[in-house]
Amino acid sequence: MTDHWIAPERVFDGQHIHSDMAVRIEAGTIAEIGPRSAHAKTIKGLLTPGFVDLQVNGGGGVLLNNDPTVDGIKTILQAHRHFGTTAVMPTVITDHPDVLAKAAKAAIAAKDLPGMIGLHIEGPHIAKARRGTHAAHFIRPLDGDTIHIVTKLRDAGLLVMITLAPEAASAGQISELTDLGAVVSLGHTDATADQMAVAMQAGASCATHLFNAMSAMQSRAPGAVGAVINSSCYAGIICDGHHVDNSMVGLAIRARPVPDRTFLVSDAMATVGGGAAFPLYGQTIRLDNGKLINSAGALAGAHTTLAAGLLRLTGQIGISHESALRMVTSVPANCIGVPALGQLLGQQTTDVLVLGHDLAFRGALSQL
């Protein structure tokens, strides 16, 4: 039957949770959301749009920097779909210019793959003082070569997010990127709050993994962290219990002056759906008690998924089911200017999830 109604216990439409609604499926697509009726087939669980992750370095044993190919991207997409993430922005971090060029070429060639929504360029235009695990010798100010690559990606119809530090780009360059339709995200920065404000006024509309790799908030120096929290910018945050303390995640969410501006990212590396170690910059990154560390023992990306972060938000941090679900669906979708991506209506059943009462991922609707 190509046209039928189902009645889950709860329906999350991208904004709110309903306990008295049903959905009509037509040709494998959510065609209508309406009142529950007797002829609808009941199913257990909560129905939601698939998760949207705007920062995914790798998965399935593949790191995009190490394998900037169509096959590499396909493996990453498939690895995260297994955990309910149906829309992914593969992320290339600071590296030799050739790696970025190859990743961009691969992203354009892979743009029609299921779940592929664009490319996140994280570095190399960042602050060395806040580089994290990024290799210092590849870091450089924003230049025409990167802007040219962003132009090619946008001309091909791909979404682009670019993480940079205000110290590494002029206000004019930030405006140029936003005029191209790229989302400029501020991160890996030692900037003052004033420098952050100038970048935001120039068009930067997001921040990359809030708290991590940015100047801290102090009583008389808000830093990058304070500037982001006190702004209306979107902000990604890693919720794995290692990168940011649970209480600080909750504080940041509740302190924002505009609601629904903070969203989850996984910052996932190759180990998600893969082995326990992988190479990066000639050294081995390994999994140690749930966190990824480099040879110096410092954090090097994350071994987590949005599904796991969602459970932490609701089960340990005390965020409501509705707010937490928005943080993995409609908020990131709105951040990149594609609100339909985070809404249930119009989604294919392959991109719709069924979650348990505690929001644990059970599977795609098309598989149940």
Secondary structure as UniProt FT lines:
FT   STRAND          3..12
FT   STRAND          17..18
FT   STRAND          21..26
FT   TURN            27..28
FT   STRAND          29..35
FT   TURN            38..39
FT   STRAND          41..49
FT   STRAND          51..56
FT   STRAND          58..59
FT   TURN            60..61
FT   STRAND          62..63
FT   TURN            64..66
FT   HELIX           70..81
FT   TURN            82..84
FT   STRAND          85..93
FT   HELIX           97..109
FT   TURN            110..112
FT   TURN            114..115
FT   STRAND          118..122
FT   HELIX           128..130
FT   TURN            132..133
FT   HELIX           136..138
FT   HELIX           144..155
FT   TURN            156..157
FT   STRAND          159..164
FT   HELIX           166..168
FT   HELIX           171..179
FT   TURN            180..181
FT   STRAND          183..186
FT   HELIX           193..201
FT   TURN            202..203
FT   STRAND          206..207
FT   TURN            210..213
FT   TURN            219..220
FT   HELIX           223..229
FT   STRAND          234..238
FT   HELIX           246..255
FT   STRAND          262..265
FT   TURN            270..273
FT   STRAND          277..280
FT   TURN            281..282
FT   STRAND          283..288
FT   TURN            289..290
FT   STRAND          291..293
FT   TURN            295..296
FT   HELIX           306..312
FT   HELIX           313..317
FT   HELIX           321..327
FT   TURN            328..329
FT   HELIX           330..335
FT   TURN            336..337
FT   HELIX           339..342
FT   TURN            345..346
FT   HELIX           349..351
FT   STRAND          352..355
FT   TURN            357..358
FT   STRAND          361..364
FT   HELIX           365..367
//
